[in-house]
Each structure stands twice: as C-alpha cells, then as structure tokens.
Amino acid sequence: MSLLSVRLGTDDLPRARAFYDATFAALGVTSAPLPVEYGMAMYPQTNGTAFMVGAAANGQPATHANGGTVLFTADSNDAIAAWHAAGIAHGGTCEGAPGERPMVPGAYAAYLRDPDGNKLGVWRGLAFG
C-alpha cells in the first residue's frame, strides 16, 4: 500500500494557491498544470504522491481538521526556514518556528497553519518505516 494523495479544502482557491505556490517553491516543488474547471491546485511530490488543495466536493464550506497535520520533508534547514517565512508572508500563521526538535535527535522542523487553518509541518531528519 502507498499513499496516493492528500487533499485539503479551501473556500478561497486563489489565496490558497498563493500560499502553496510560495511555500512549495521554497522546497523546490511547483504546481502541476490543471484546467481551471478542476477547481484545485496540485503539487506532485517526488515519491509519486500528490498534495492537492481545492473546494470541498460536496459544495459545503471547507473546514480544517482538529488534530490533523500534514508533514513534508526538506533537504536542508535553510529550505525549512524559507518554507516557514514564505508561509507567514502569504497568510499563514506560525505553529512552531524553525528549529531543532529534541524528541528526535538531529531533527529540524517548522510548523504553519495555512490561510484556511490546516496544520502543516516540514521536517529534516525524520523518517517513518
């Protein structure tokens, strides 16, 4: 089994796209070209999964998960700091400044909430499995 994609909801796609274009650019990821009628932005990851953001499929307002966090990896501490700064500059809020994480020796991470309240993190030095 492998994870195919993660999709978060937004009620303001242009605002979400500006946030994710900036934060993913700091990690070297660009959005995939999608037709406007798809109503979402997609950011393919190097491992074959995709991160997507768009309106809720049922037409109801998008909400964020309480307790949910989406984690990404970065190759350097500088990339994590750039990701965090880009997020703050594009409407995100800090949920954990860039820095070492003592619970995982040698790890470095940062956390943000996107403009819709979804919690995101980027780590270097953490792997599962």
Helices and strands as residue ranges (DSSP letters): E 5-9, H 13-25, G 36-38, E 40-44, E 50-54, E 69-73, H 77-89, E 93-100, E 108-113, E 119-124
